[in-house]
Amino acid sequence: MKNRLRVLRAEHEISQAELADLLDVSRQTVNAVEAGRHDPSLSLAFRFAAIFDQPVEEIFLGMNEAREAVKATETQTK
């Protein structure tokens, strides 16, 4: 899954180990999610969002993908 975690960590000047401590997971888990090798659970995704004060969809989809997902959802519900 594409994500912006590396960029957000850099902006907040936080290491993978520090982020792992905040999330109560291993540094390897943070690394795997950041590299797109592991999709986070919904609970973990929301914890990432809370730490970076960002909506989940902006961290894990990016703005363009988030807009497309919203549009698709709106189209399906009409």
N, C-alpha and C positions, 0 to 999 in steps of 0.2 A: 504494500500500500504506500503510495506516495505521501510524503509528509514534509513539514517544515521544521522539524525538531532541531536539526543541526543549526539552522539559521537562528531560531529562537534562543537556543542555548548560547550562541555567540553574542546575540544582542543583550542577553541578561548576564553575560560573563560567568556562566556556570558550567562546570565540568560534568561529564557523564556520571562520575562517582557521586558528586553532590546532588545531581538530579535523582539518581537512584536512591540516595538516602531520603530525600524528600518524598519520594513515591513509595518507599518501603519495598523496593525490588532490588535485584542485583544490577550491577553495572552492565553485565552481559545482556540482561533483558533490555535495558535502555539502548545499548548498542544495536541489538537485533531489531528493535522497533524502528530506531532511527535509520538503519540501513535498509529497511523494507523487507527484512527476512522473516519478520514476525508481526502479525497483526495484533494490536493490543485488545484486551477485553474491553467491553464498554465501560466498565468501572475504571480501568486504567486510563482509557482515553479521556474520561471526564476529569481524572486527577491531573493529567497533563494540561488539560484546558484550564483548570483552576490555577495551577502554578503559573502558567504563562498569561492568564487573564485573556484568553482567546476562545472563541467558539470552537468546538470540536471540529466542525467541518472546515474551518479555515486552517487548522493545524494538519489535518489528515487528508484533505482533498485539494486545498488551494482555492483561491477565489474563483477562478473560472469554472472549475469542476463543481464547486458549491453552487454557483449560480445556475449551472446546467441541471444539477440535481433538483434544485428548487423548482425550476421551470418544468422539468419532467413530472414532478410530483403534482404541481398545479394542473398540468394538462391531464393527468390520469384521474384527478378528482372531479373534473368538470363533466 
